[in-house]
Amino acid sequence: MSTHPQLQDLLEQAAEAVPPAEVPRDTWQRGRRRHRRALALRAAAVVGVVALVAATPGLLDRAIDRTAPQPAGEGASALGLPDSLHPVPERMSERDDDGAWLRDEVTSDLAVGPAAAAWVTQAGLPVLVDAADGDYHLLDPPGFLLTSGLTSGWFPGDAAPLTLSPDGTRLAYAYAWPATDDGTAVPSGLRVVDLQTGEVERDLPLEGGAGVTITQVSWSPGGSWLAWSGVENSYWTTSARTGRRAVSGTVAPGGAQRRLEPAGSSSFVDDDGTAAVLTSGTVKVHRPDGSRTERLTTGVLETTDAGALAPDGDRLAIGTSAVEDLVVLQLDRSASYSRSGEAPDGRSWAVRPLGWVGDAVLVQRVPADGGPGRLTLAPVDADADLLDVGMIGGGDGSSTGPGVGPLSVATDLVTAERPTVSRPAPDWPWSEERWLLTVGLGILGLLVVGGLAWVVVRRRRRAREDVAEE
């Protein structure tokens, strides 16, 4: 189809009348500059976001719901001992001038449900790890001995006077109520708390002298009896304490108490009432009929006062210091045996028995160099290998904060087939320093982005003014 002659003439005339378009020579260069500025602005925004995330490593974790526990089974089988036990930051144990805990996370409400592990921080703060979801509960049990103001930094023994029942549903702890500073006897004793209701199940006052300072307490393997050891004081106030003699005893399921003479630094009892009192490498066995026998932990010199009684009541696993040996004493005859081997990586470990799992003993191994510890199943059979089942002091292989103290573990939740379960790490509140760093970097990032945006806007305005002048 051809163009009409008249239409073609009209188009040519119109083209001649239109002035030629003038394109500035630097149009291409200005376009490239604007593109580069846009890229720089985007890069600055990305840098600001990355800096903010880097300053807050928990930010992404908070955006992802990790609070749900990883179930280990259905019903009661979902309860378990976490495979990593983490230190509590020191800031969580801060107190005011009156000795009260500063953090709102510390509570006197003991209705926390079944617990898998418990210990006390260096500042005297009890920590319970939830058996169902691995949450960490910071507790302030009423009258707890280490926070009563009656110990003043003094505390002997291998562990604090606080222990979980084998099934993790009850907590036994030593208490003391400050009396007037005139030498009056201090009300002291043992309390058993139901962790489901938070109520005191049993209150067991101990009498003698100016009060009894309990330094160690343990459950029988079946959780029906209690055994304890401590010091009877001749004088005891908030400013001074004078010990008179060592004392030990047992508490029957119905609450009947029995004193054990001679006493020792730690005591253990089976579910029939047979007690073993341990001190300085010697074990004195107290039978329910009143008879006594004595056993020596021969073969290993560096034993401690930590121990765990087997469910059959015939064997006592004893802790050791700076060696890997597990010492087991037969209570019904003069025999003891131990297992030893080359220390892992050439390191020395202190071993603390936590409870029996079949024919193995669950132990807390603490390295002498202060690194992270281990939860280990140590078979009594010397030919069987040790099995590490958990880490103590940091799941990333590092030890931070004040560390995890001597443990109490609900051993009924530990089996040879499933000794531990995976749980998320605790999500502690941020420290003041971290908040300041986060806010500071956030403000800095906003200032950088704002400054770059101002520069871009100025240059664009100047470019428009230059085009208008041309």
Secondary structure, DSSP 8 states (H G I E B T S, - for coil): ----HHHHHHHHHHHHHS------TTHHHHHHHHHHHHHHHHHHHHHHHHHHHHH-TTHHHHHS---S----SSGGGG---BSEE----GGGG-B-TTS-B--TTEES------EEEEEE-TTS-EEEEETTT--EEEE--TTBGGGTTSSTT---SSS-SEEE-TTSSEEEEEEE----TTT----EEEEEEETTT--EEEEEE--STT-EEEEEEEE-TTSS-EEEEEEEEEEE-SS-EEEEEEEEEEE-TTS-EEE-SS--SEEEE-TTS-EEEEETTEEEEE-TTS-EEEEE-TT-S-EEEEEEE-TTSSEEEEEESSS--EEEEETTTTEEEEE----GGG--EEEEEEEEETTEEEEEEEETTS--EEEEEEESSTTS--EEEEEES-TTS---TT---S-EE-GGG--SS-S-B----------HHHHHHHHHHHHHHHHHHHHHHHHHHHHHHHHHHHHHH-
